[in-house]
Amino acid sequence: MTNYLDFEKPLAEIEGKAAELRAMARAGEGVDVEAEAGALDKKAAELLKDMYRDLSAWRKCQVARHPERPHCQDYIKALFTEYTPLAGDRNFADDHAVMGGLARLDDQPVVVIGQEKGSDTKSRIERNFGMARPEGYRKAIRLMEMADKFNLPIITLVDTPGAYPGKGAEERGQSEAIARSTEKCLQVGVPLISVIIGEGGSGGAVAFATGNRVAMLEHSVYSVITPEGCASILWKDAEKMREAAEALRLTAQDLKRLGVVDHVIDEPMGGAHRDGRAAINAVGVTLRKLLGELKGKDRDALIRDRREKFLAMGDKGLAA
Protein backbone atom coordinates (compact mmCIF):
# COMPACT_ATOMS: atom_id res chain seq x y z
CA MET A 1 0.00 0.00 0.00
CA THR A 2 1.40 3.37 -1.06
CA ASN A 3 2.00 5.86 1.74
CA TYR A 4 0.89 9.25 0.42
CA LEU A 5 2.09 12.58 1.77
CA ASP A 6 -0.41 15.32 2.62
CA PHE A 7 0.11 17.25 -0.60
CA GLU A 8 -0.27 14.04 -2.64
CA LYS A 9 -3.93 13.46 -1.67
CA PRO A 10 -5.32 14.37 -5.13
CA LEU A 11 -2.91 11.83 -6.61
CA ALA A 12 -4.03 9.23 -4.07
CA GLU A 13 -7.64 9.61 -5.20
CA ILE A 14 -6.84 9.08 -8.89
CA GLU A 15 -4.50 6.14 -8.31
CA GLY A 16 -7.02 4.67 -5.87
CA LYS A 17 -9.79 4.77 -8.49
CA ALA A 18 -7.56 3.05 -11.05
CA ALA A 19 -6.71 0.34 -8.52
CA GLU A 20 -10.42 -0.16 -7.69
CA LEU A 21 -11.29 -0.60 -11.36
CA ARG A 22 -8.61 -3.23 -11.83
CA ALA A 23 -9.70 -5.00 -8.64
CA MET A 24 -13.25 -5.21 -10.05
CA ALA A 25 -11.89 -6.76 -13.24
CA ARG A 26 -9.86 -9.32 -11.29
CA ALA A 27 -12.95 -10.21 -9.28
CA GLY A 28 -14.55 -11.36 -12.54
CA GLU A 29 -17.37 -8.86 -12.72
CA GLY A 30 -17.27 -9.02 -16.49
CA VAL A 31 -16.32 -5.42 -17.14
CA ASP A 32 -13.55 -4.14 -19.39
CA VAL A 33 -11.92 -1.38 -17.37
CA GLU A 34 -8.45 -1.22 -18.87
CA ALA A 35 -9.14 1.77 -21.11
CA GLU A 36 -10.62 3.78 -18.25
CA ALA A 37 -7.89 2.67 -15.81
CA GLY A 38 -5.23 3.54 -18.39
CA ALA A 39 -6.69 7.03 -18.75
CA LEU A 40 -6.53 7.43 -14.97
CA ASP A 41 -2.91 6.23 -14.98
CA LYS A 42 -2.05 8.87 -17.56
CA LYS A 43 -3.79 11.56 -15.55
CA ALA A 44 -1.97 10.44 -12.38
CA ALA A 45 1.41 10.52 -14.16
CA GLU A 46 0.76 14.07 -15.38
CA LEU A 47 -0.35 15.18 -11.92
CA LEU A 48 2.71 13.59 -10.30
CA LYS A 49 5.00 15.37 -12.74
CA ASP A 50 3.25 18.66 -12.08
CA MET A 51 3.43 18.21 -8.28
CA TYR A 52 7.15 17.47 -8.29
CA ARG A 53 8.15 20.02 -10.91
CA ASP A 54 8.78 22.74 -8.32
CA LEU A 55 8.44 21.47 -4.75
CA SER A 56 8.54 24.01 -1.94
CA ALA A 57 11.24 23.64 0.72
CA TRP A 58 8.70 22.30 3.23
CA ARG A 59 7.39 19.70 0.78
CA LYS A 60 10.96 18.59 0.15
CA CYS A 61 11.30 18.08 3.91
CA GLN A 62 8.23 15.84 3.81
CA VAL A 63 9.63 13.83 0.90
CA ALA A 64 13.03 13.51 2.60
CA ARG A 65 11.30 12.02 5.66
CA HIS A 66 9.05 9.64 3.73
CA PRO A 67 8.98 6.30 5.61
CA GLU A 68 9.34 4.30 2.38
CA ARG A 69 12.42 6.18 1.21
CA PRO A 70 15.49 3.89 0.90
CA HIS A 71 17.60 3.92 4.04
CA CYS A 72 21.28 3.34 4.73
CA GLN A 73 21.04 -0.44 4.95
CA ASP A 74 19.15 -0.55 1.63
CA TYR A 75 22.04 1.27 -0.08
CA ILE A 76 24.63 -0.96 1.55
CA LYS A 77 22.81 -4.16 0.51
CA ALA A 78 22.33 -3.00 -3.07
CA LEU A 79 25.60 -1.22 -3.86
CA PHE A 80 28.26 -2.97 -1.83
CA THR A 81 29.57 -6.52 -1.71
CA GLU A 82 31.42 -8.41 1.01
CA TYR A 83 30.02 -6.00 3.61
CA THR A 84 31.46 -6.85 7.04
CA PRO A 85 29.83 -4.78 9.80
CA LEU A 86 31.93 -3.61 12.72
CA ALA A 87 30.34 -2.75 16.06
CA GLY A 88 31.08 -0.73 19.16
CA ASP A 89 33.20 2.28 20.07
CA ARG A 90 35.61 0.22 22.24
CA ASN A 91 34.62 2.41 25.15
CA PHE A 92 30.95 2.27 26.14
CA ALA A 93 28.56 0.49 23.77
CA ASP A 94 27.43 -0.16 20.22
CA ASP A 95 25.09 2.51 18.85
CA HIS A 96 22.58 0.92 16.47
CA ALA A 97 21.74 4.29 14.91
CA VAL A 98 25.16 4.14 13.22
CA MET A 99 26.14 1.23 11.02
CA GLY A 100 29.38 0.71 9.19
CA GLY A 101 32.14 -1.63 8.21
CA LEU A 102 34.37 -2.92 5.44
CA ALA A 103 32.94 -3.51 1.98
CA ARG A 104 33.65 -3.38 -1.73
CA LEU A 105 32.19 -0.97 -4.27
CA ASP A 106 32.74 -2.99 -7.43
CA ASP A 107 36.34 -4.19 -6.86
CA GLN A 108 37.35 -1.20 -4.72
CA PRO A 109 37.72 -1.95 -0.97
CA VAL A 110 36.10 0.85 1.06
CA VAL A 111 34.84 1.69 4.52
CA VAL A 112 31.16 2.62 4.51
CA ILE A 113 29.48 4.40 7.44
CA GLY A 114 25.92 5.62 7.73
CA GLN A 115 22.96 6.48 9.91
CA GLU A 116 20.04 4.05 9.84
CA LYS A 117 16.53 5.19 10.83
CA GLY A 118 14.78 1.81 10.66
CA SER A 119 11.85 0.75 8.50
CA ASP A 120 9.16 -0.30 11.00
CA THR A 121 8.24 0.47 14.60
CA LYS A 122 10.54 -2.14 16.12
CA SER A 123 13.59 -1.24 14.03
CA ARG A 124 13.00 2.50 14.42
CA ILE A 125 13.08 2.15 18.18
CA GLU A 126 16.17 -0.08 17.98
CA ARG A 127 17.88 2.43 15.67
CA ASN A 128 16.70 5.41 17.76
CA PHE A 129 15.20 6.92 14.58
CA GLY A 130 18.70 7.53 13.20
CA MET A 131 19.71 9.81 16.08
CA ALA A 132 23.21 8.84 17.19
CA ARG A 133 24.53 8.98 20.73
CA PRO A 134 28.20 9.75 21.54
CA GLU A 135 29.17 6.11 21.10
CA GLY A 136 27.84 6.25 17.54
CA TYR A 137 30.16 9.10 16.61
CA ARG A 138 33.04 7.38 18.40
CA LYS A 139 32.33 4.23 16.41
CA ALA A 140 32.49 6.33 13.24
CA ILE A 141 35.83 7.76 14.39
CA ARG A 142 37.17 4.24 14.95
CA LEU A 143 36.11 3.21 11.45
CA MET A 144 37.64 6.34 9.88
CA GLU A 145 40.91 5.71 11.71
CA MET A 146 40.97 2.15 10.38
CA ALA A 147 40.28 3.39 6.85
CA ASP A 148 43.12 5.89 7.17
CA LYS A 149 45.50 3.23 8.45
CA PHE A 150 44.79 0.83 5.58
CA ASN A 151 44.38 3.52 2.89
CA LEU A 152 40.71 2.77 2.16
CA PRO A 153 38.31 5.40 0.77
CA ILE A 154 35.48 6.35 3.13
CA ILE A 155 31.85 6.61 2.02
CA THR A 156 29.29 8.07 4.43
CA LEU A 157 25.52 7.91 3.97
CA VAL A 158 23.82 10.65 5.96
CA ASP A 159 20.20 10.37 7.10
CA THR A 160 19.47 11.80 10.53
CA PRO A 161 17.16 14.43 12.03
CA GLY A 162 20.09 15.28 14.31
CA ALA A 163 22.19 13.90 17.13
CA TYR A 164 20.25 12.45 20.07
CA PRO A 165 19.65 15.20 22.66
CA GLY A 166 18.95 12.94 25.67
CA LYS A 167 20.38 13.40 29.16
CA GLY A 168 22.57 10.29 28.99
CA ALA A 169 24.05 11.36 25.66
CA GLU A 170 24.93 14.77 27.06
CA GLU A 171 26.48 13.18 30.16
CA ARG A 172 28.70 11.01 27.95
CA GLY A 173 29.96 13.99 25.93
CA GLN A 174 27.68 14.32 22.91
CA SER A 175 29.06 17.66 21.70
CA GLU A 176 32.67 16.54 22.19
CA ALA A 177 32.01 13.32 20.23
CA ILE A 178 30.46 15.27 17.34
CA ALA A 179 33.39 17.69 17.29
CA ARG A 180 35.92 14.83 17.33
CA SER A 181 34.13 13.07 14.48
CA THR A 182 34.12 16.27 12.41
CA GLU A 183 37.81 16.77 13.23
CA LYS A 184 38.58 13.21 12.14
CA CYS A 185 36.82 13.81 8.82
CA LEU A 186 39.21 16.70 8.22
CA GLN A 187 42.30 14.72 9.26
CA VAL A 188 42.04 11.45 7.32
CA GLY A 189 44.36 11.15 4.35
CA VAL A 190 42.02 9.09 2.18
CA PRO A 191 39.14 10.14 -0.10
CA LEU A 192 35.98 10.87 1.90
CA ILE A 193 32.70 11.04 0.00
CA SER A 194 29.42 11.88 1.73
CA VAL A 195 25.90 11.51 0.37
CA ILE A 196 22.83 13.04 2.04
CA ILE A 197 20.20 10.39 1.27
CA GLY A 198 17.37 11.83 3.38
CA GLU A 199 17.73 14.30 6.22
CA GLY A 200 21.00 15.98 7.11
CA GLY A 201 20.29 17.39 10.54
CA SER A 202 22.71 19.86 12.15
CA GLY A 203 25.99 18.75 13.73
CA GLY A 204 24.74 15.18 13.77
CA ALA A 205 25.10 15.23 9.98
CA VAL A 206 28.18 17.47 9.71
CA ALA A 207 30.12 14.92 11.78
CA PHE A 208 29.68 12.45 8.89
CA ALA A 209 29.54 14.86 5.96
CA THR A 210 32.78 16.83 6.16
CA GLY A 211 34.06 15.20 3.00
CA ASN A 212 36.15 15.91 -0.08
CA ARG A 213 32.92 15.61 -2.05
CA VAL A 214 29.40 16.02 -0.68
CA ALA A 215 26.41 14.95 -2.76
CA MET A 216 22.68 15.20 -2.04
CA LEU A 217 19.72 13.42 -3.46
CA GLU A 218 17.40 15.83 -5.26
CA HIS A 219 14.71 15.86 -2.56
CA SER A 220 16.93 15.46 0.51
CA VAL A 221 17.48 18.32 2.98
CA TYR A 222 20.48 19.55 4.97
CA SER A 223 20.19 22.24 7.63
CA VAL A 224 21.40 23.54 10.98
CA ILE A 225 18.01 22.80 12.61
CA THR A 226 14.67 21.30 11.63
CA PRO A 227 12.07 23.76 10.28
CA GLU A 228 9.83 22.95 13.26
CA GLY A 229 12.64 23.67 15.70
CA CYS A 230 13.56 26.89 13.92
CA ALA A 231 9.94 28.07 13.91
CA SER A 232 9.57 27.29 17.62
CA ILE A 233 12.62 29.40 18.45
CA LEU A 234 12.05 32.35 16.10
CA TRP A 235 8.26 32.65 16.17
CA LYS A 236 7.33 30.51 19.21
CA ASP A 237 5.08 28.61 16.82
CA ALA A 238 6.06 25.27 15.27
CA GLU A 239 3.24 25.70 12.71
CA LYS A 240 5.37 28.30 10.94
CA MET A 241 7.65 25.49 9.72
CA ARG A 242 6.88 26.32 6.07
CA GLU A 243 8.32 29.82 6.43
CA ALA A 244 11.26 28.43 8.39
CA ALA A 245 12.00 25.83 5.70
CA GLU A 246 12.22 28.57 3.07
CA ALA A 247 14.46 30.75 5.25
CA LEU A 248 16.86 27.90 6.10
CA ARG A 249 17.84 27.32 2.45
CA LEU A 250 17.95 23.60 3.17
CA THR A 251 17.23 22.12 -0.25
CA ALA A 252 19.86 20.42 -2.41
CA GLN A 253 19.40 23.08 -5.09
CA ASP A 254 19.96 25.96 -2.65
CA LEU A 255 22.98 24.30 -1.09
CA LYS A 256 24.54 23.56 -4.46
CA ARG A 257 24.26 27.27 -5.34
CA LEU A 258 25.81 28.20 -1.98
CA GLY A 259 28.72 25.80 -2.47
CA VAL A 260 27.84 23.64 0.53
CA VAL A 261 27.36 20.54 -1.64
CA ASP A 262 29.12 19.57 -4.84
CA HIS A 263 26.62 17.39 -6.65
CA VAL A 264 22.83 16.93 -6.77
CA ILE A 265 21.62 13.43 -7.65
CA ASP A 266 18.38 13.20 -9.62
CA GLU A 267 15.60 11.13 -8.06
CA PRO A 268 12.89 9.15 -9.88
CA MET A 269 9.73 11.12 -10.64
CA GLY A 270 7.75 11.29 -7.41
CA GLY A 271 10.76 10.85 -5.15
CA ALA A 272 13.08 8.02 -4.13
CA HIS A 273 10.25 6.28 -2.25
CA ARG A 274 8.44 5.57 -5.53
CA ASP A 275 11.37 3.75 -7.11
CA GLY A 276 13.99 2.87 -4.54
CA ARG A 277 16.04 0.78 -6.95
CA ALA A 278 16.44 3.65 -9.41
CA ALA A 279 17.42 6.06 -6.62
CA ILE A 280 20.01 3.63 -5.24
CA ASN A 281 21.46 3.03 -8.71
CA ALA A 282 21.76 6.80 -9.24
CA VAL A 283 23.70 7.11 -5.98
CA GLY A 284 25.96 4.26 -7.10
CA VAL A 285 26.75 6.03 -10.37
CA THR A 286 27.63 9.22 -8.48
CA LEU A 287 29.83 7.40 -5.96
CA ARG A 288 31.84 5.80 -8.75
CA LYS A 289 32.21 9.15 -10.51
CA LEU A 290 33.35 10.99 -7.37
CA LEU A 291 35.77 8.24 -6.38
CA GLY A 292 37.24 8.50 -9.87
CA GLU A 293 37.76 12.25 -9.43
CA LEU A 294 39.75 11.69 -6.24
CA LYS A 295 41.72 8.66 -7.40
CA GLY A 296 45.45 9.23 -7.51
CA LYS A 297 45.49 12.22 -5.14
CA ASP A 298 48.06 11.84 -2.38
CA ARG A 299 47.37 12.19 1.32
CA ASP A 300 48.44 15.84 1.62
CA ALA A 301 46.42 16.85 -1.44
CA LEU A 302 43.25 15.17 -0.09
CA ILE A 303 43.56 16.85 3.31
CA ARG A 304 44.31 20.23 1.74
CA ASP A 305 41.42 19.85 -0.73
CA ARG A 306 38.98 19.08 2.08
CA ARG A 307 40.20 21.88 4.31
CA GLU A 308 40.14 24.50 1.57
CA LYS A 309 36.68 23.39 0.49
CA PHE A 310 35.19 24.08 3.91
CA LEU A 311 37.16 27.27 4.57
CA ALA A 312 35.87 28.71 1.29
CA MET A 313 32.19 27.99 1.99
CA GLY A 314 31.45 31.25 3.79
CA ASP A 315 32.92 33.41 1.04
CA LYS A 316 31.08 31.58 -1.72
CA GLY A 317 27.85 31.66 0.24
CA LEU A 318 28.09 35.44 0.83
CA ALA A 319 28.87 36.02 -2.81
CA ALA A 320 25.78 34.01 -3.84
N, C-alpha and C positions, 0 to 999 in steps of 0.2 A: 504493500500500500504506500503510495507516494505521500510524503510529508510536505504539505504546502505551507509556504510562508504567508503572512497576513496579506501582503500586496499581491499575492498570486491567486487570491480567491476567485476572480473571474475566470482564470485559466482552469482552476479546479472544477468549476461548473461545466465547462465545455468538455474537458477530458473525461469527467464523470459521466456525462451523457453518452459519449462515444463508447465508454466501457459498458454502460447499461445496455446499449443497443446490441453490442456483440455478445453480451451475456444472454440476452433473449434469444439470439440466433443459436447459440450453443445449447440452450435448453430445448431446442427443437420446436419452437413455436411457429415454424413454417413461414418466417418472414425474411425477406432479403434486405438486409440493413447495411450492406457493405458500402453502397454508394453514399448513403446518408452519413455513416460513420466516417468514411473517408473525407467527406466535406467538413465534418467537425474536426478531424485531425488537421486538415489544412488550415482551418481557422485558428486552431490552438497553436500551431507552429508560427503563424503570423503574429498572434498575440504575444507569444513567448519572445519572439525576436524584438517586437516593439517594446515590451517591458524591460528587456535587458540591454536595449540600445544605449541608454543613458541613465544608469542607476544613480540615485542620490547616495551620498556618503552613508546615511543611516541604513538604507536598503543593502548596501554592500556589507555593512556590519552584520545584518541579519543573514545574508548569504554565507558570510565567512563562518558564522556560528551554526550553520545548518547541521542537524544531528547526523544526516546521511552523507555528509562530506567525507571524502577519504581522510583517514587519520595516519599518524606516523607509522604504525605497524602495517597498514595497508601498503604504504610506499616501500617499506623495507621488504615485505614479502614479494612484491611484484618486481622491484628493480634490482634487488641485490641477491647474490647467491652466497652460499657457505656462511650465512650469518651466524655468528657465535656471540650470544649476548653475554655481557659481563655485568656483575651486580655489586652493589655496595660501595661505600666511600672509604672503607678501611678505617672507619673512625666511629660511626654511630649506628648506621642502618642502611638498608637499601630503599631508595625512594622510587616507588612504582610509577610516579608521574614522569620520570625520566627513564628512557630506555636507550641502550646503545651497546655497541660491541664491534667486533671485527667482521668484515664482509668483503665481497668483491662486487665491483660495478664493472660488468663485462669481465675482463681479465685483470683489472686493476685492483689490487688490495687497498682497502680504505678503512677508516674508522667512521662509523655513522652514529650520530647521537640525535635524539629528538624527544619532544614532549608528546605524551600520549594521553588523550582525554578520556578514552573509553567509548564503547559503542552501545552499551545498554546500562541499566541502572546499577547492576552489580559491578561491572567493570569501571564505570565512572566513579563510583565510590572508592574502589580499589586504587584507581589512578588519581584520585583527588581532583578530578575534572581538569587534569593537566597543569595543576598549580604545584610547582616544585617547592620542597622544603630545603633547608640548607644542605642536607645530605645529597639531594639531587644535583645541586650545583657542584658539590665536592666530588660526586661521582663523575660528572662531566669533566672536571679538571683532571681527574685521574686518567680518564680516557684520552684527553688531549695530550697529556704528558707522555702516555704510551705511544700515541701516534707520532709525536715529535721525536721520541727516542728511536723509533723504527722507520722513520721517514715515510709515513703513510699520510696521504691526503685526508683531510677531515671534512665530512659533510654533515651539516646540522639541519634538522627539519623542525621549524619553529611553529608551535601551535599552542598558545597558552593565553588565558585572560590576564595573567600576571603571576608573580610569585605568591606563594601562600602567606597570608598576613596573620596567621594564628599566633597565639601567645608562646607556644612551644618553639615554633620556628624562630621567633624573635629572640627567645632565650638562648637558642643555639647559634645565633649569629647570622641571621638571614641576610642582612645588608652586607656584611663582610664577605659572605660566601658569594653573593652576586658580584661584588666588586672584584674578588679574586678570580672568578670565572671570566669576567670581562678582561681582566689583566692577562690571563692566560691566553685568551684569544689573540691578544696583541703580541704575545711573546713567541708563540710557536713558529718554528721555521719551516713549516710545510703549508701547502695550499689549504685554505679554509674557505669553503663555499657554504653559504647559508641560504635556505629557501623558506620564506614565510608561506606556509601551506593553508593557514586559516587565520587565527588571531595572533598578532604579535603584541603582547601586552607589556609595556613599560620595561623596567629593568629586568624583569623575568625573561623577556625576549632578548634584550640587548646582550645579556650574558651568554647567549648562544649565537647571536647574529653579528658579532663584530668580526666580519670576515673579509677576505680579499675581494670576494664578489658576493653581493647580496641580491637575490632574486625574490620576486613576489608573484604568486598567482594573481590573475587579473582581478578577482573579487575578494582577495584577502585584505586585511587591514593591519596597520602597524602604528601604534600611538603611545604616548607617554601615560595615558590614563583612558579608561573606558568612557564613552560618551555619557553614560549614566552617572559615573563618578564625577566627571567634569561638570555636568549640569547641576549636580547636588552641591558642589563646592561654589560654583560661580553664581548660580541663580537660586540655590536652596530648593531646587525643584528638579527631580530626576526625569520628569516628563518633558523637559526641554532637551532631551538627548539628541533630537534631530538637529537643532541649532548647534549643539556642541560638536556633533560629528562633522558638520561642515567646517566649523572653526578649527578643528584639530588637524585638518589636512592629512587624514589617515589613510586615504586610498592609495593603491599602487601607482595610479596615474599621477597623483599629486606628488608622491614621494620620489618618483622617477624624475619629475621636473625639478625637484629641490635637490637632487643629487644624493638622496639618502639610500636609494636602491639603484642597482645597475641594470636590471633586466626585469621586464614584466612578461609573465608567461600567460598566453591565451588559454582561457577555459572553454569547455564545450558550451554551446548555446544553452542558457538556462542554469549555468553554474556547474561546478565540479560534482555536485551531488546527483546530477542527472546522468552523468556518464563518467563514473569514477575511473574506469580503465583509460579513457582518452586523456583525462587530466593527469593521471600518473605517468602515462607515456610521454606527455608534453614536458613534465618535470624531468624525466629521464633524458630526453633530448637536450634540454638546457644544461643539466649537470655534465653531460659529456662534452658539450661545447665549452662550458666554463673551465672544466678541468684541462681541456686542450689549450685554452688561452694561457693557463698558468704553468703548463708543463715546461720543464727546462729552466725555470727561474731558480736561482740559488737561494739559500736560506736568507742571506742579508737582503736580497732584492724583494723577497716575499714579505719580510717584516717591514721594510721601508715602504713598500707599496700599500700595505694595510694601514700603517701609521699615517702616511700622507693622505690617504683616502678619507680618514675620519677627521683629521685636522682641517681639511679643506671644506668640510660639509657646511660649516657656518657661513663662510664667505660665499659659497655657491648659493646657499639658501637665501641670503640677504640680497644677492644680485637678482635672483628670480623674483 
